[in-house]
């Protein structure tokens, strides 16, 4: 939840009273350093949490494939996120508009994450791995040409 507060804090700068006061809503440079430190501190925990939950849901024996997918999507976000923020900044002439994008982007997965049943996912992953193992043993016994 702290992650969601960062763009919301930046959006406070749209309020004229906050913007004119020079305090709050990322209207002064020191706020950016402070929020950067909070962001970096929280990012480590969120990243670790996501990776560990993801690891719990991977079917046994498929770790390499699923972590490869994780790496590709993780690196892809490093390309698309800054590109979208840059496009919004270019279009509107103010980086503050990008905070709307960030707020929505951080809020969208909250219901999805809350709905994940890790125990059920682990059980279904185990069943999938067992089924794949049975199929591979059957194929080896019968041979590839006779199916």
Residue, then its C-alpha position, 0 to 999 in steps of 0.5 A: x500500500x505504501x507503493x500506491x501512496x507515492x504517486x498519490x502524493x505526487x498528484x497532490x501537486x495538482x491542487x493549487x493550494x499545495x502547488x503554491x505553498x511549495x510544500x507537498x505534492x513533490x513541489x520541492x527537490x528535497x521531497x523527491x529525494x525523500x520519496x526516492x528513498x522510500x520507494x527504494x526501500x519499499x521496492x525491495x520488499x515488494x519485489x521479494x514478496x512477488x518473486x517468492x509468491x510466484x515461486x510458490x505457484x510454479x509447478x515442480x520441474x518447470x522452474x526454469x521456464x517460469x522464471x524465464x517468463x518472469x525475467x522477460x516480463x520484468x525487463x519488459x516493464x523496464x522498457x514500456x514504463x519509462x516509454x509511456x511516462x516519457x510520452x505522457x510528459x512530452x504530450x502534456x509538458x508536465x511529468x506530474x501527469x504520469x503520476x495518474x498512470x503510475x497510480x492506476x498501474x499500481x492500483x490495478x493488481x491489488x484486487x488480483x493479488x488479494x484474490x490469489x489463493x497460494x495454497x490452491x495454486x501450489x496444489x494445482x501446480x503439483x497436480x499439473x507437474x504429476x500429470x506432465x510426468x505421467x504423460x512423458x512416461x506414457x510417451x516414452x513407453x509407447x514411443x513417439x511414432x505410435x500415438 
